[in-house]
Amino acid sequence: MESRRPTKRRRVSSADLITPPALDLTDDLPTPQTANPTAPKPEEEEEEEEEDDLLLSHATHVLATQAAALTHITHLYRTSPGARLGLHHAVHALLTAHRTGGRLIACGVGKSAYIAQKLAATCKSLGIPASFLHACEAMHGDLGDIRAGGKDVVLFVSYSGRTPELVGLLPYLPRGTRVIALTSHIEAEDCVLLQGREAGEAILLPAPVPEREEVSFGVAAPTTSTTVALAVADMLALTVAEQLHGKRKGEVFTRNHPGGAIGVTEREVRKRKRKGEEAVVLELPSPSVSASDDG
């Protein structure tokens, strides 16, 4: 049997290799388009931009209008003798009520009722005896919240100063009750809520706006006027608290506000101070602590 000799492999040189043509990987790719800043935008895109600009313009107009109204009321109380005198009388009326066992009764109807309610709540948190009285409920029994003897002070919130539900309460107020009207008027004589009352019983807290809402926004919904009324109410409450408690007003507020994020944070600060640690609270309390997030 013949043995087969192994076939010798032929060595392949580099000259024998065929180099395939280089692939052009860009052949099938789309040619990139260079943005042309001068090219017109699609009509839909232009309309969307115009709508966004208009929306932002309306929104910031609201903020600018209310900011201007707050600047206006600040200037009024800094420069107007009548406004300053009204604030002086209002503050001293509440201080007298507090010292004689009386209270502030904040009263309103509609959107103004919310301002009155906020004023009463702020006063209570600052240690100023106060309660809220809804004008409609007052005519159906809640008028008994205003006690006889002239110790209580009734504060009406009404931009017009002639709200029928408030005017209708006047004949039923106990004799000697001091009335504060937080209205748009500059002169007390022009406010229906103060007309016909004895001297010392009628106090005006001006809260005008430089431009009515119909002109500013095309609708008479209370917006700028309630913003200004709220600011004047806060001014009154904090000014009375300063006169009543001085530097202790923070302690009074903390004592009256043990709940919510404010209460928890304040307790944590006091706890750390007692331990000589830095009184900085970095974490907010769990929402399960209170239904209130910060108030």
Long-range contacts (C-beta under 8 A, 24 or more apart in sequence): 61-216, 61-217, 62-217, 62-223, 65-211, 65-216, 65-217, 65-224, 66-223, 66-224, 66-227, 68-210, 69-209, 69-210, 69-211, 69-224, 69-227, 69-228, 70-227, 70-228, 70-231, 72-208, 72-209, 72-210, 73-206, 73-207, 73-208, 73-209, 73-228, 73-231, 73-232, 76-206, 76-208, 77-235, 80-186, 80-206, 82-186, 82-187, 82-188, 82-204, 82-206, 83-186, 83-206, 86-188, 86-203, 86-204, 86-205, 86-206, 87-205, 87-235, 87-236, 87-239, 89-203, 90-155, 90-180, 90-203, 90-205, 90-236, 91-236, 91-239, 91-240, 91-243, 93-153, 93-178, 93-180, 93-203, 94-128, 94-153, 94-236, 94-240, 95-240, 95-243, 95-244, 97-129, 97-151, 97-152, 97-153, 97-178, 98-128, 98-129, 98-244, 100-151, 101-151, 102-129, 102-147, 102-151, 102-152, 102-153, 103-129, 103-130, 103-131, 103-151, 103-152, 103-153, 104-128, 104-129, 104-130, 104-131, 104-152, 104-153, 104-155, 105-130, 105-131, 105-132, 105-133, 105-145, 105-146, 105-152, 105-153, 105-154, 105-155, 106-130, 106-131, 106-132, 106-133, 106-155, 106-157, 106-233, 107-132, 107-133, 107-134, 107-135, 107-138, 107-154, 107-155, 107-156, 107-157, 107-166, 107-169, 108-134, 108-135, 108-156, 108-157, 108-158, 108-166, 109-134, 109-135, 109-136, 109-158, 109-163, 109-165, 109-166, 110-163, 110-222, 111-222, 111-226, 112-157, 112-158, 112-159, 112-163, 112-222, 112-226, 112-229, 113-157, 114-226, 115-157, 115-182, 115-226, 115-229, 115-230, 115-233, 116-155, 116-156, 116-157, 116-233, 118-230, 118-233, 119-155, 119-157, 119-233, 119-234, 119-236, 119-237, 122-233, 122-234, 122-237, 123-237, 123-240, 124-256, 125-253, 125-256, 125-257, 126-237, 126-238, 126-240, 126-241, 126-244, 126-245, 126-249, 126-252, 126-253, 126-256, 127-241, 127-244, 127-245, 127-249, 127-252, 127-253, 127-256, 128-237, 128-240, 128-241, 128-244, 135-163, 135-165, 135-166, 135-168, 135-169, 136-165, 138-169, 139-165, 139-168, 139-169, 139-172, 143-169, 143-172, 146-173, 146-174, 146-177, 147-174, 148-174, 148-175, 149-174, 149-176, 150-174, 150-175, 150-176, 150-177, 150-178, 152-177, 153-177, 153-178, 153-179, 153-180, 154-178, 154-179, 154-180, 155-179, 155-180, 155-181, 155-182, 155-205, 156-180, 156-181, 156-182, 156-183, 156-193, 157-182, 157-229, 157-233, 158-182, 158-183, 158-193, 159-183, 159-184, 159-207, 159-222, 159-225, 159-226, 159-229, 160-184, 161-185, 161-190, 161-191, 161-192, 161-193, 161-194, 162-191, 162-192, 162-193, 166-193, 167-192, 167-193, 176-201, 177-201, 178-202, 178-203, 179-203, 180-204, 180-205, 181-205, 182-207, 182-229, 182-232, 182-233, 183-207, 184-208, 184-209, 184-225, 205-232, 205-236, 206-232, 207-232, 259-289, 259-290, 259-292, 260-289, 260-290, 260-292, 260-293, 260-294, 260-295, 261-285, 261-289, 261-290, 261-292, 261-293, 261-294, 262-294, 262-295, 263-290, 264-289, 264-290
